Amino acid sequence: MVRLLVFLSLAAICSAQKYHVGRPATSDEIKSTDQFMAPSGAGLPPGKGTAAEGRDIYSRRCARCHGAQGQGDEEGPLAGGKGTLKTAKPLKTVGSFWPYATTIYDYVHRAMPFDNPGLLDANQTYSVVALILHMNGIIGEKDEMNALSLPKVKMPNRDGFIKDNRPDTGKKKR
C-alpha cells in the first residue's frame, strides 16, 4: 500500500511538472487546513455570524453554484429534502441529511468557494453557515452562530445514523 501511495505521489508530481499545473502546498496553506472541527465544537475558531450577515456573502460567493435559495444549480442543493430520506428519491441536503452543524462549518471553511477554497474568514464562514441553516428552517435569521452556539444546533437527521461500534474505531459501545 505504501508503495502505491509513493508511486501515485511521484506520478502526480511528474504530471504537474510536465503539464505545468499545480504546485506544492506551502507550510502556511497546510496549516490553514490542518484542523479538525469535532461535533462537540472542539477546533472551531473564534468568530460569529448570522444569516442576515451571510446573505451578501452567499449571493456573491455561493449562489452561482448552489442557487439563490440553496435549491441547487451547477452543484447540489443545500436546502430542502425534508422527509425524503426514506423515499425512492431521497434529496440529501444540509437540512435533510447532515448530522452536525459543525461539519457544515468545517466543509465550508476548508472547501468553499469551489474556485477559491479557504477564502472566507471565520466570521464570513459562520455567517454563510447560519444562512444555510436558516434556509433549512433550523435557526432564525438573527440567531448568532459561533464556537459555542453552533455545536448546540440540533440537526434534523442527527439521530439518523447507525453508531459505529467496531473495535478498530476506538469508540465504545453505547
C-alpha positions in Angstrom: 0.0 0.0 0.0 2.8 2.4 0.9 4.5 1.7 -2.5 1.3 2.5 -4.3 1.0 5.8 -2.4 4.6 6.7 -3.2 4.1 5.8 -6.9 0.9 7.9 -7.1 2.6 10.8 -5.4 5.5 10.7 -7.8 3.2 10.3 -10.8 1.3 13.4 -9.6 4.5 15.4 -9.2 5.8 14.4 -12.7 2.4 15.2 -14.3 2.4 18.6 -12.6 5.9 19.3 -13.9 5.1 18.0 -17.4 1.9 20.0 -17.8 2.9 23.0 -15.7 -0.2 22.8 -13.5 -0.3 22.9 -9.7 2.4 23.5 -7.2 3.4 22.1 -3.9 1.4 23.5 -1.0 3.2 26.0 1.3 3.5 25.3 5.0 1.0 28.1 5.7 -1.5 26.5 3.3 -1.1 23.2 5.0 -1.5 24.7 8.5 -4.7 26.5 7.4 -6.4 23.2 6.5 -4.7 21.0 9.1 -7.5 21.4 11.6 -10.3 19.2 12.9 -13.7 20.6 14.0 -15.5 18.0 16.1 -19.2 17.7 16.6 -18.6 19.0 20.1 -17.2 22.2 18.7 -13.6 21.5 19.6 -11.4 23.1 17.0 -13.9 25.9 16.0 -12.2 29.3 15.8 -13.4 32.5 17.4 -15.8 34.4 15.3 -19.5 34.9 14.8 -22.2 35.5 12.2 -25.9 35.5 11.5 -28.0 34.5 8.4 -28.7 38.2 7.8 -25.0 38.9 7.6 -24.4 35.8 5.4 -26.9 36.9 2.6 -24.5 39.2 0.8 -21.5 36.8 1.1 -23.7 33.9 -0.1 -25.1 35.9 -3.1 -21.5 36.8 -4.2 -19.7 33.6 -3.5 -22.2 30.7 -3.3 -25.4 31.4 -5.3 -23.8 30.9 -8.7 -23.4 27.2 -8.0 -26.0 26.5 -5.3 -28.8 28.8 -6.4 -30.2 31.9 -4.8 -32.2 29.9 -2.2 -29.9 26.9 -1.9 -32.0 25.0 -4.3 -29.1 23.8 -6.4 -27.9 24.9 -9.8 -24.5 23.8 -11.1 -24.0 22.0 -7.8 -26.3 20.1 -5.5 -28.9 21.8 -3.4 -28.2 22.9 0.2 -31.8 23.3 1.3 -34.9 21.2 1.0 -35.3 17.5 1.1 -37.0 17.3 4.4 -38.8 14.0 4.7 -37.3 12.5 1.6 -34.6 10.2 3.0 -36.9 7.2 3.2 -38.4 7.7 -0.3 -37.3 6.3 -3.6 -35.6 9.6 -4.5 -34.0 11.0 -1.3 -32.7 14.5 -1.5 -29.6 14.7 0.7 -29.1 18.3 1.7 -27.7 20.1 4.8 -31.2 20.2 6.2 -32.3 16.6 5.5 -29.1 14.6 5.8 -26.1 16.2 7.6 -25.9 15.2 11.3 -23.9 18.1 12.8 -23.8 21.8 12.1 -20.0 21.9 13.0 -19.4 19.7 9.9 -21.0 22.3 7.7 -18.6 24.9 9.1 -15.7 22.6 8.6 -16.6 21.9 5.0 -17.5 25.5 4.0 -14.3 26.8 5.7 -12.0 24.3 4.0 -13.5 23.7 0.6 -15.6 26.7 -0.4 -16.0 28.6 -2.6 -15.0 25.9 -5.0 -12.9 28.2 -7.1 -11.0 29.6 -4.2 -11.2 27.3 -1.1 -10.4 28.9 2.2 -11.3 32.4 1.0 -13.8 33.0 3.7 -12.6 34.1 7.2 -14.2 32.8 10.3 -16.9 35.5 10.6 -17.8 35.1 7.0 -18.0 31.3 7.3 -20.1 31.5 10.5 -22.4 33.9 8.6 -22.8 31.6 5.5 -23.4 28.5 7.7 -26.0 30.5 9.6 -27.7 31.3 6.3 -27.7 27.7 5.1 -29.1 26.6 8.5 -31.8 29.3 8.2 -32.6 28.3 4.6 -33.4 24.9 6.0 -35.6 26.3 8.8 -33.2 25.2 11.5 -32.3 28.6 13.0 -33.7 32.1 12.9 -32.4 34.8 10.7 -30.8 36.7 13.6 -29.6 33.7 15.6 -25.8 34.2 16.1 -23.6 31.2 15.2 -20.2 31.0 16.9 -18.0 28.4 18.5 -20.4 28.0 21.4 -23.8 28.1 19.7 -23.0 26.1 16.5 -22.4 22.8 18.3 -25.7 23.2 20.1 -27.7 23.3 16.9 -29.8 20.1 16.7 -29.8 18.9 13.1 -32.9 17.1 11.9 -31.0 13.9 11.0 -28.6 13.8 13.9 -30.0 10.5 15.1 -30.5 9.1 11.6 -27.1 7.3 11.5 -26.1 3.9 12.9 -23.4 4.1 15.6 -20.1 2.5 14.5 -19.2 0.1 17.3 -16.4 -1.7 15.5 -13.4 -2.2 17.9 -10.9 -0.6 15.5 -12.7 2.7 15.5 -11.8 3.3 19.2 -15.4 4.1 20.1 -17.1 2.5 23.0 -20.4 0.7 22.7 -23.4 2.7 23.9 
